[in-house]
Amino acid sequence: MRKNRIRTTALAATALLAALSLTACNGTEDGAMSGSSTAASDSAATDTGKDTEGSGADTDSGTDSKSPAGNTASGSKNSTGGQKSDTAGRNSTTGSSSKSPVTCTGSNTKVTVTKVSRPINHLLLTATNTGSGPCYAYNAPALRFDDAQAAFPVLRDSIPQAVVTLEPGQSAYASIGLSGEPDGQELHEGTNLSVYFTNKANQGSTGAPAELTLPAGTSWGDNGFVTYWQSEMDAALTY
């Protein structure tokens, strides 16, 4: 009986050890597998996160770098093109409007002669620039009535402060005193008047003269005068 009890106890202990051993093995294997699976899952999640971030970075980089850079480049080209166009426009305008002044002559001006009520016995000469650029009306006009042998006297007291410059369409003025002092001088009935423009040095005439018909009833005396060219009509008629 005692031997059977010892054998039974020994068998029971052996069975218990085997069960414990089996349980330990299963636990170890399950733990290892569970840990391995968790590690694999974590690794996969990490890789997935990296891929997602990488993908996001690529997408952002592509959008940000292409769109603003493209707009900036386009804007720069358009702006530069506009500046070139403006500059070209500006050069063209300057070139077409900047002309050197020439001397006024009968060819680039229209000259008229009119009778005025005040002062009495006066005529007014008007020379209008008909050219495409400015011209200088130097000194005083040189006048010749009909077939007179000498030029009409010039009033030196009428010299202006500066040479009269006429832009296209502008006019210069000179008054003609038909008779001077003393009264009782011999008068000549005039029909035609030749108006010459003088050069800068006032050493003679330049260009073609303007040939005019005098107002009816015009008479002139040897003591008459003509003023220098003036920029204002009133200034010419003060003499």
C-alpha positions as CSV (number, residue, x, y, z in Angstrom):
1,M,0.0,0.0,0.0
2,R,2.8,2.4,0.8
3,K,4.6,1.6,-2.4
4,N,1.5,2.3,-4.4
5,R,1.0,5.6,-2.6
6,I,4.6,6.7,-3.3
7,R,4.2,5.6,-7.0
8,T,1.0,7.5,-7.3
9,T,2.5,10.6,-5.7
10,A,5.5,10.3,-8.0
11,L,3.3,10.0,-11.0
12,A,1.2,12.9,-9.9
13,A,4.3,15.1,-9.4
14,T,5.7,14.0,-12.8
15,A,2.4,14.9,-14.4
16,L,2.3,18.3,-12.7
17,L,5.8,19.1,-13.7
18,A,5.0,18.2,-17.3
19,A,1.9,20.3,-17.3
20,L,3.9,23.2,-15.8
21,S,6.6,22.8,-18.4
22,L,4.1,22.7,-21.2
23,T,2.4,25.8,-19.9
24,A,5.7,27.6,-19.5
25,C,6.7,26.7,-23.1
26,N,3.3,27.8,-24.4
27,G,3.6,31.0,-22.5
28,T,7.0,31.7,-23.8
29,E,6.1,30.9,-27.4
30,D,2.9,33.0,-27.1
31,G,4.8,35.9,-25.5
32,A,7.5,35.7,-28.1
33,M,5.0,35.5,-30.9
34,S,3.0,38.3,-29.4
35,G,6.0,40.5,-28.9
36,S,7.2,39.7,-32.3
37,S,3.9,40.6,-33.8
38,T,3.7,43.8,-31.8
39,A,7.2,44.8,-32.9
40,A,6.3,44.0,-36.5
41,S,3.2,46.0,-36.2
42,D,5.0,49.0,-34.6
43,S,7.7,48.7,-37.3
44,A,5.0,48.7,-40.0
45,A,3.3,51.6,-38.4
46,T,6.6,53.5,-38.3
47,D,7.3,52.7,-41.9
48,T,3.8,53.7,-42.9
49,G,4.2,57.0,-41.0
50,K,7.5,57.7,-42.7
51,D,6.0,57.0,-46.1
52,T,3.1,59.2,-45.3
53,E,5.3,62.1,-44.1
54,G,7.6,61.6,-47.1
55,S,4.7,61.7,-49.4
56,G,3.3,64.8,-47.7
57,A,6.7,66.5,-47.9
58,D,7.1,65.7,-51.6
59,T,3.6,67.0,-52.3
60,D,4.1,70.3,-50.3
61,S,7.5,70.8,-51.8
62,G,6.3,70.3,-55.3
63,T,3.3,72.7,-54.8
64,D,5.2,75.4,-53.0
65,S,8.3,75.5,-55.2
66,K,6.6,75.3,-58.6
67,S,3.7,77.7,-58.1
68,P,5.3,80.7,-56.4
69,A,8.5,80.4,-58.5
70,G,6.5,80.2,-61.7
71,N,4.5,83.3,-60.7
72,T,7.5,85.2,-59.7
73,A,9.4,84.4,-63.0
74,S,6.4,85.4,-65.0
75,G,5.9,88.6,-63.2
76,S,9.5,89.5,-63.6
77,K,9.5,89.0,-67.3
78,N,6.3,91.0,-67.8
79,S,7.6,93.8,-65.7
80,T,10.9,93.9,-67.6
81,G,9.1,93.8,-70.9
82,G,6.9,96.8,-69.8
83,Q,9.9,98.8,-68.8
84,K,11.6,98.2,-72.1
85,S,8.4,99.2,-74.0
86,D,8.1,102.4,-71.9
87,T,11.8,103.2,-72.5
88,A,11.4,102.6,-76.2
89,G,8.3,104.8,-76.2
90,R,10.1,107.4,-74.3
91,N,13.1,107.4,-76.7
92,S,10.9,107.6,-79.7
93,T,8.9,110.6,-78.4
94,T,12.1,112.5,-77.5
95,G,13.7,111.8,-80.8
96,S,10.7,113.1,-82.8
97,S,10.2,116.3,-80.7
98,S,13.8,117.5,-80.2
99,K,15.0,119.6,-83.1
100,S,17.7,122.2,-83.1
101,P,16.5,125.8,-83.7
102,V,17.2,127.4,-87.1
103,T,17.0,131.0,-88.3
104,C,13.6,132.3,-89.1
105,T,13.3,133.2,-92.9
106,G,10.6,133.8,-95.4
107,S,10.6,130.1,-96.1
108,N,9.7,128.8,-92.7
109,T,7.4,131.7,-91.5
110,K,4.2,133.4,-92.7
111,V,4.6,137.2,-92.6
112,T,1.7,139.6,-92.6
113,V,1.4,143.4,-92.4
114,T,-1.6,145.2,-91.0
115,K,-2.6,148.8,-90.3
116,V,-3.2,149.7,-86.7
117,S,-5.2,152.5,-85.2
118,R,-2.8,153.1,-82.4
119,P,-0.2,154.4,-82.6
120,I,-1.1,156.5,-85.6
121,N,0.9,156.1,-88.8
122,H,2.0,152.6,-87.8
123,L,1.9,149.2,-89.4
124,L,2.3,145.9,-87.6
125,L,4.4,143.0,-88.9
126,T,3.6,139.5,-87.7
127,A,5.9,136.5,-88.4
128,T,4.5,133.1,-87.5
129,N,6.6,130.0,-87.5
130,T,5.2,127.5,-90.0
131,G,8.1,125.0,-89.7
132,S,8.2,121.7,-87.7
133,G,10.9,123.0,-85.2
134,P,11.8,126.2,-83.4
135,C,13.4,129.2,-85.2
136,Y,15.2,132.4,-84.0
137,A,13.9,135.8,-85.1
138,Y,17.2,137.6,-84.9
139,N,17.6,141.4,-84.6
140,A,15.1,143.5,-86.7
141,P,13.5,142.8,-90.0
142,A,15.2,144.5,-93.0
143,L,12.5,146.4,-95.0
144,R,12.5,147.6,-98.5
145,F,9.5,149.6,-99.7
146,D,8.8,149.2,-103.4
147,D,12.0,150.1,-105.3
148,A,13.7,152.1,-102.6
149,Q,17.5,152.3,-102.8
150,A,18.1,151.7,-99.1
151,A,16.8,149.6,-96.3
152,F,14.3,151.2,-93.9
153,P,15.9,152.6,-90.7
154,V,16.0,150.4,-87.6
155,L,15.1,151.7,-84.1
156,R,18.0,150.7,-81.9
157,D,16.1,151.6,-78.7
158,S,13.8,148.6,-79.3
159,I,16.4,145.9,-78.8
160,P,14.8,143.1,-76.6
161,Q,16.4,141.5,-73.7
162,A,16.8,138.2,-75.5
163,V,16.5,136.8,-78.9
164,V,12.9,135.9,-79.8
165,T,12.5,132.1,-80.2
166,L,9.5,130.8,-82.0
167,E,8.1,127.4,-81.5
168,P,5.9,126.0,-84.3
169,G,2.8,128.2,-84.5
170,Q,4.2,131.0,-82.4
171,S,4.6,134.6,-83.7
172,A,7.1,137.5,-83.4
173,Y,6.1,141.1,-83.9
174,A,7.6,144.3,-85.2
175,S,6.1,147.7,-85.6
176,I,6.7,150.1,-88.5
177,G,6.6,153.9,-87.9
178,L,5.8,155.2,-91.3
179,S,6.9,158.7,-90.7
180,G,9.2,160.2,-88.0
181,E,10.3,163.6,-86.9
182,P,10.4,166.3,-88.2
183,D,6.9,166.8,-89.6
184,G,6.6,168.0,-93.1
185,Q,9.0,165.4,-94.5
186,E,8.4,164.1,-98.0
187,L,6.2,161.0,-98.0
188,H,6.2,158.2,-100.6
189,E,3.1,156.2,-101.5
190,G,3.9,152.6,-100.9
191,T,2.5,149.5,-102.7
192,N,4.8,146.6,-101.9
193,L,7.0,145.7,-99.0
194,S,9.9,143.2,-99.0
195,V,10.7,141.7,-95.5
196,Y,14.1,140.2,-95.1
197,F,15.3,138.2,-92.0
198,T,18.8,139.0,-90.7
199,N,21.4,136.5,-89.6
200,K,22.7,136.1,-86.0
201,A,25.7,138.4,-86.6
202,N,23.3,141.0,-88.1
203,Q,25.7,141.3,-91.1
204,G,23.1,140.9,-93.8
205,S,19.9,139.0,-94.7
206,T,19.4,135.2,-94.8
207,G,17.0,133.1,-96.8
208,A,14.2,134.2,-99.0
209,P,12.3,137.4,-98.2
210,A,8.6,137.7,-97.6
211,E,6.9,139.7,-100.3
212,L,3.9,141.6,-99.1
213,T,1.2,144.0,-100.4
214,L,0.8,147.1,-98.3
215,P,-2.6,148.2,-97.0
216,A,-4.2,150.7,-99.3
217,G,-3.3,154.3,-98.7
218,T,0.1,153.5,-97.1
219,S,2.7,156.3,-97.3
220,W,6.1,156.3,-95.7
221,G,8.9,158.8,-95.1
222,D,12.6,158.6,-95.0
223,N,12.6,159.3,-91.3
224,G,10.4,156.3,-90.4
225,F,11.6,153.2,-88.5
226,V,11.1,149.5,-87.8
227,T,11.5,147.9,-84.4
228,Y,13.4,144.8,-83.5
229,W,11.4,141.6,-83.4
230,Q,9.4,141.3,-80.1
231,S,7.7,138.3,-78.5
232,E,4.6,140.3,-77.6
233,M,2.4,142.5,-79.8
234,D,2.0,145.2,-77.1
235,A,5.8,145.4,-76.7
236,A,6.2,146.1,-80.4
237,L,3.4,148.8,-80.5
238,T,4.9,150.8,-77.6
239,Y,7.4,152.5,-80.0
